[in-house]
């Protein structure tokens, strides 16, 4: 921890400004070796949250004009002394400034090391650190909002409250068991059961929402299916706002699966426009059809397109046969044309039916509403605490199991010791969730997914 680390915190690309971040006990001294403020004063005389304008120097040679912003421990992102140097955002110049800083006594930061230090210094809980990563990775409004909520500590606080209630139970039970002669009021079974049930239901709610939360965070794996020429590519292009799929009037043009991440009103769809799901002799097309079938199997959502201008066909029927058990929205396209499709022939098991014109760009809002309704995303409150990943989910499942055991022990009249042991195990699992008691291996694993400079 005593090493001073440095990394470029902005993307590896040309931009107006780039930021090089330096953190550790020597951060200010390191930067004083290679940064000359126009004021002539060294950075070491600046107090926290103060900036100096000056020149990054390579020995006697000026390299770039820059601003150095000084943070003093513990009031910085990492909790250590930090200097952020904002220089011009050329790829060469940014790397050159970093090289000079490294020559002046810093070492390169590992992936996620700034945030890891923030965690180890108690500036962030593990769930908040994970939220930082989720926020950077988020591609849509809803996932970003959920990440900000977690970053501000909503999940941490909720889990801490549950944990505190269990700790109080354990403390009370232990005191009562250890000092029976003291006048500690016996804990009523009713009130114990109530506390345990409340803790259990909080965790249950979090776990229930985990799947819909995943859809919001990582995007909904969506497959568009429909017979050739029904308008799959046109819909895909409409949603992605660019001409990516090849739109033609020859059936079977979309041979491979074309994938695109699109947004409908803040919802992320990982969209796959599949080859027509039909019998074919063409080996190239066969490969596409097989890939489509796999995509369909993995999909969270299927958009099944039907052509409003054509009568219901055997091909439509065949397609429908493949969709059983999938969450499917029937999307009736080409509603701008004369209607020949008898919608009554669509089987009743479609969860939703939406009418659109991909060409005239109508009906997208209805499609959005149908998706959020079908996947129960509309019930999700992005400002409420949510479990954000598999690590957190597993810890919550373990805690819930132990709480259930504690309840069983209580109801079946086992010793209060047994209740205490289970409740304590639940507390352990919750401490692991927030990162307050977690192994180095888990911490390393969490931060290994970060990018360098964060
Ligand atoms: P795909 O084979 O399912 O991908 O179908 P395409 O997206 O290539 O569309 C086939 C043809 O239908 C193209 O000429 C499109 O312009 C046309 N098309 C797609 N959507 C609509 C629509 O809503 N209305 C009308 N009138 N034509 C459409």
Boltz pocket constraint, residues with backbone or C-beta under 6 A from the ligand:
constraints:
  - pocket:
      binder: B
      contacts: [[A, 226], [A, 227], [A, 228], [A, 229], [A, 230], [A, 231], [A, 232], [A, 233], [A, 234], [A, 235], [A, 246], [A, 247], [A, 248], [A, 249], [A, 250], [A, 251], [A, 252], [A, 253], [A, 254], [A, 333], [A, 334], [A, 335], [A, 336], [A, 337], [A, 356], [A, 357], [A, 358], [A, 359], [A, 360]]
      max_distance: 6.0
